[in-house]
Amino acid sequence: MTILVTRPSPAGEQLVARLRTLGRVAYHSPLIEFSPGNQLAQLPAMLSALQPQDLVFVVSQFAVNYADRALRQQGQTWPDFVSYYAIGRTTGLLMHRASSLPIIYPQDGQTSETMLQLPALQKLEGRSAVILRGDGGRELLAETLTARGVKVTYCECYRRSPIYYHGGEQSSSWQRAGVDTLVVTSGEMLQQLYTLVPDYYRSTWLLGCTLVVVSERLATLARQLGWQTIRVAESADNDALIRALK
């Protein structure tokens, strides 16, 4: 098994390092990189406008890192009178370390769907929520909260930019290296990888690789694109990905 990890830095490098320690052959080719978002300067005002019983949702580790850095630079702290929710255990633990506050996250799965099933999020009419996320992204969380009577505000904490590769050259290089297993952690990156690889390499190599993804939603997208052999990790953290790769 020769593994190509496409998840961004630093988690991608960390996963490759751990796999190599376990004796696996693994390479890192991140498909996207991140930069600070356009609304970080407004975050303190967004948080201070919240009332007790209001909510803050954190969708990723990148949102935690950029938002916490921005608050510290402005001499602010995370308010302790609102409820914090994270999509997934890893993001929740990181947010807890940053804020020293209790963070609620679903025990099973790392998706908006699983979080929205939490009992505490069923009756929310009249509350306000701030969602910390990147540019774009899924709208399911905001749409469902709005339908439940919540006034939702986004804070764009980071921006994604695709990393440029020459499709033919890179595909040839990956194939020569013997890559037969791909780790992809978002639908955006899966589509980007599929589009990057030219038709010839797509049919002779890419779609024949084992694909490791982090949700059933991604697995469905992968099947639609033509992958046959797909493994779904329990969650998006590196521990779960390593278990799936075993």
Number of C-alpha atoms within 10 A of each C-alpha: 12 15 25 24 23 23 21 19 16 10 16 19 19 13 22 21 17 15 18 13 10 10 9 15 17 21 22 19 17 21 23 18 15 16 13 18 19 14 16 20 16 14 22 18 9 16 18 10 11 18 14 12 13 20 22 21 22 24 23 20 20 21 25 25 17 21 29 20 15 19 17 11 10 11 9 13 13 17 17 12 13 17 17 22 22 29 24 26 20 19 25 24 18 18 25 17 13 16 16 12 16 15 21 20 24 20 12 12 20 24 20 19 14 15 22 18 11 13 8 10 13 11 12 19 13 11 19 21 26 22 21 26 25 24 17 10 10 11 9 12 18 20 12 14 21 17 12 16 14 20 17 17 14 17 22 22 27 24 18 15 11 13 13 10 13 10 15 14 12 14 22 14 12 18 15 9 15 15 21 18 21 22 23 25 22 17 18 14 18 22 14 15 18 16 12 18 21 16 13 11 16 18 12 11 18 25 19 16 18 20 24 24 26 25 20 16 13 20 21 12 14 22 13 10 13 14 17 15 15 19 18 19 23 18 21 22 18 18 15 14 22 15 10 17 20 5
